[in-house]
Amino acid sequence: MNIFVIWLVMVVAWNFGYPQASPLEDVIVAVILSLFNLWLKKYLKF
């Protein structure tokens, strides 16, 4: 659950920080943040 909250906060920060981003950029960033969360799960043992 903690990892999901971290991912959600980062996605919200991206969307409010870059409201002019195209849908493609939103998808790319969401995928990158998802991969980052997988890395967090693996190395931080959440």
GUBAZA-506774 format. One record per residue: residue number from 1; residue in one letter; x, y, z of N, C-alpha, C, O, CB in turn. Coordinates in steps of 0.05 Angstrom, whole numbers, plus 32768, in hexadecimal, padded with zeros to 4 digits. Glycine has a CB too. Example, Ala and Ser with C-alpha at 12.3 -4.5 7.8 and 13.67 -1.06 7.14 Angstrom:
2
 num residuo n.c1 n.c2 n.c3 ca.c1 ca.c2 ca.c3 c.c1 c.c2 c.c3 o.c1 o.c2 o.c3 cb.c1 cb.c2 cb.c3
   1       A 8108 7F8E 809C  80F6  7FA6  809C 8108 7FBE 809C 811D 7FBE 80A9  80E2  7FA7  80B5
   2       S 8101 7FD3 808E  8111  7FEB  808F 8102 8001 809D 810C 8017 80A1  811A  7FF4  8072
This chain:
46
 num residuo n.c1 n.c2 n.c3 ca.c1 ca.c2 ca.c3 c.c1 c.c2 c.c3 o.c1 o.c2 o.c3 cb.c1 cb.c2 cb.c3
   1       M 8010 7FE8 8000  8000  8000  8000 8011 8019 8000 800B 802C 7FF2  7FED  8000  8018
   2       N 8027 8019 800F  8038  8031  8010 8044 8037 7FF5 8046 804F 7FED  804F  802C  8024
   3       I 804B 8023 7FE5  8056  8027  7FCB 8041 8035 7FB9 8048 8046 7FA9  8060  800D  7FBE
   4       F 8029 802C 7FBB  8013  8037  7FAB 8010 8055 7FB1 800C 8065 7F9F  7FF9  8028  7FAF
   5       V 8011 805C 7FCA  800E  8078  7FD3 8025 8088 7FC7 8020 809F 7FBE  800D  807A  7FF2
   6       I 803D 807E 7FC8  8054  808C  7FBD 8050 8091 7F9F 8054 80A7 7F95  806E  807D  7FC2
   7       W 8047 807C 7F91  8042  807E  7F74 802C 8092 7F6F 802F 80A3 7F5C  803B  8063  7F68
   8       L 8017 8091 7F7E  8000  80A3  7F7A 8009 80C1 7F7E 8001 80D2 7F6F  7FEA  809C  7F8D
   9       V 8018 80C6 7F93  8022  80E1  7F98 8033 80EB 7F81 8031 8102 7F79  8032  80E2  7FB3
  10       M 8045 80D9 7F77  8056  80E1  7F61 8046 80E7 7F47 804C 80FA 7F39  806B  80CC  7F5B
  11       V 8031 80D7 7F42  8021  80DB  7F2A 8011 80F5 7F2D 800F 8104 7F1A  800D  80C3  7F26
  12       V 8006 80FA 7F44  7FF7  8113  7F49 800A 812B 7F46 8003 813F 7F3A  7FEA  8113  7F64
  13       A 8022 8129 7F51  8036  813E  7F4F 803D 8143 7F32 803F 815B 7F29  804F  8138  7F5F
  14       W 8040 812E 7F22  8045  8131  7F05 802E 8140 7EF7 8033 8153 7EE8  804B  8116  7EF8
  15       N 8016 8137 7EFD  7FFF  8143  7EEF 7FFA 8160 7EF6 7FF2 8170 7EE5  7FE6  8133  7EF6
  16       F 7FFF 8167 7F10  7FFB  8183  7F17 8014 8194 7F10 8012 81AC 7F0B  7FF6  8185  7F35
  17       G 802B 8187 7F10  8044  8196  7F09 8047 819B 7EEC 8053 81B0 7EE4  805B  8186  7F13
  18       Y 803C 818A 7EDB  803E  818D  7EBE 8022 8189 7EB1 801E 8175 7EA3  8052  8179  7EB2
  19       P 8010 819C 7EB6  7FF5  8198  7EAB 7FF4 819A 7E8C 7FE1 8191 7E80  7FE2  81AD  7EB6
  20       Q 8008 81A6 7E80  8009  81A8  7E63 8014 818F 7E55 8015 818E 7E3D  8019  81C0  7E5B
  21       A 801A 817B 7E65  8025  8162  7E59 8011 8154 7E48 7FF9 8154 7E4E  802F  814F  7E70
  22       S 801A 8148 7E32  8008  8139  7E20 8001 811E 7E2D 800E 8115 7E3F  8016  8135  7E05
  23       P 7FEB 8112 7E23  7FE4  80F8  7E2E 7FFA 80E3 7E2B 7FFD 80D2 7E3C  7FCB  80EE  7E1F
  24       L 8009 80E4 7E15  801F  80D2  7E12 8034 80D6 7E28 803F 80C2 7E33  802C  80D6  7DF6
  25       E 803B 80EE 7E2E  804E  80F4  7E44 8043 80EA 7E5E 8053 80DF 7E6E  8054  8112  7E46
  26       D 8029 80ED 7E63  801D  80E3  7E7C 8021 80C4 7E7E 8027 80BA 7E93  8000  80EA  7E7D
  27       V 801C 80B6 7E68  801F  8099  7E68 803C 8091 7E6D 8041 807F 7E7C  8014  808D  7E4E
  28       I 804E 809E 7E5F  806B  8098  7E62 8074 809C 7E7F 8081 808B 7E8A  807C  80A9  7E4F
  29       V 806C 80B3 7E8B  8074  80B8  7EA6 8067 80A4 7EB9 8073 809B 7ECC  806C  80D5  7EAE
  30       A 804E 809D 7EB5  8041  8089  7EC6 804F 806E 7EC5 8052 8061 7ED9  8023  8086  7EBE
  31       V 8058 8066 7EAD  8067  804D  7EAA 8082 804F 7EB9 808A 803C 7EC7  806B  8046  7E8C
  32       I 808F 8065 7EB5  80A9  8069  7EC3 80A6 8068 7EE1 80B5 805C 7EEF  80B6  8083  7EBB
  33       L 8091 8075 7EEB  808C  8075  7F08 8084 8059 7F12 808A 8052 7F28  8076  8089  7F0F
  34       S 8076 804A 7F01  806F  802F  7F08 8088 801E 7F0A 808A 800D 7F1D  805B  8023  7EF3
  35       L 809A 8021 7EF8  80B4  8012  7EF9 80C4 801A 7F12 80D0 8009 7F1E  80C4  8017  7EDF
  36       F 80C3 8034 7F18  80D0  803D  7F31 80C4 802F 7F49 80D3 8028 7F5C  80CE  805C  7F33
  37       N 80AA 802C 7F4A  809D  801F  7F60 80A5 8001 7F62 80A8 7FF7 7F77  807F  8021  7F5E
  38       L 80A8 7FF4 7F4B  80B1  7FD9  7F4B 80CD 7FD7 7F57 80D3 7FC5 7F66  80B1  7FCD  7F2E
  39       W 80DE 7FEA 7F50  80F9  7FEB  7F5B 80F7 7FF0 7F79 8106 7FE3 7F88  8109  8002  7F4E
  40       L 80E6 8002 7F83  80E3  8006  7F9F 80DA 7FEC 7FAE 80E5 7FE6 7FC3  80CE  801C  7FA5
  41       K 80C7 7FDE 7FA2  80BD  7FC5  7FAF 80D4 7FB1 7FB1 80D7 7FA3 7FC5  80A6  7FBA  7F9F
  42       K 80E4 7FB0 7F9C  80FA  7F9B  7F9B 8110 7FA2 7FAF 8119 7F90 7FBE  8105  7F99  7F7F
  43       Y 8118 7FBB 7FB0  8130  7FC2  7FC0 812A 7FCC 7FDC 813C 7FCB 7FED  813F  7FD7  7FB2
  44       L 8112 7FD5 7FE1  810B  7FDF  7FFC 80FA 7FCB 800B 80F5 7FCF 8023  80FD  7FF9  7FFA
  45       K 80F2 7FB5 7FFE  80E3  7F9F  800B 80CA 7FA9 8019 80C5 7FA3 8030  80F5  7F91  801F
  46       F 80B9 7FB9 800B  80A0  7FC1  8016 808C 7FAA 8016 8076 7FAD 801F  8094  7FD9  8006
